Amino acid sequence: MALRSMGYANEDMCPHGFRAMAKTSLKQARRPDGTYIWSRDAVERQLAHAEKNKVIEAYDRAEHLQERREMMQWWADWLEGLK
């Protein structure tokens, strides 16, 4: 309902569309030398995705908080640059 109240029609954008845009943009972001900026684990954790491999999920409790903070600032700056 929030998207509709801001003027987005169903054909324009949905909540999952924003998540897809974020995931794609964050996973494809690269440094000038061509290396990826954000780790897969940090992107997935930020999007609150559970680890599919149950063994890894059981043992990996990392939250990647510092990387996620930096990632969200990068994301905010990137979105601002789209204006």
N, C-alpha and C positions, 0 to 999 in steps of 0.2 A: 504494500500500500504506500510505503514511503516513496518508492520510485515513481509510482503513478502520480502522487501529490506533487512531485518535482517536475512533472511533465513528460516523463518517459512512458511511451506506449509499450505494450507487450512486444511489438515487433522491433523496438529500438534496443532495449536492454532488460536483462533480468538479473537477479542476484547472482546466479551461477555464471552469468556472463562476466561480471566483475571479477569473480574468483578465477575464471579461466584466463582473463586478460592479465591479472596479476601473476598467476603461476607461469604463464608463457613469458611475460616480460622479465620476471625475476630470474627464470632459468636460462634465458638467452642473453642476459646482460653480460658484457665482456669488458675487460680492461683493454687499454690500447695494445698490449702485447698479445691479445687474443684469448687469454685465459678467462674462465668464468669468474665472475665476481662472487657469487653466492653459492654455498654448498647445497647440494640436493637436500641433505638432512635439515638444514636451517629453513629452506623454503617449505618443505613439507610440514615441519613443525609449526611454522608461522601460519600455515593454512589449516592447522589442526587436523592434519591427516595422520591416521594411525599407520604404523609400520606394518607392512603386509607379511613380512617374515616374522613369525611368532617367536623364534629363538632370539633374533636381534631385538625385538620389542621387549622381551623379558629381561634382557641384560643392559640395554642401552637406555639410560635415564637422562641423557644429556638434553638440556633445554636450548642450548645455543643462544642464550639471552643476549650477549653482547653483539653477536653477528646479526641477530634479529633486530636489535635496536638500530644498528647501522643500516640494515636493509630497509627498514620502514622509513628512515630519513631519506635514503636514496629514492624510495618509491614516492614519497611526498614531493621531493624535488623534481622527480621525473614528471609527475602529474602536473605540477605547477608550470613546467616547461611546455606543456601541451596547450596552454591558453593562447 
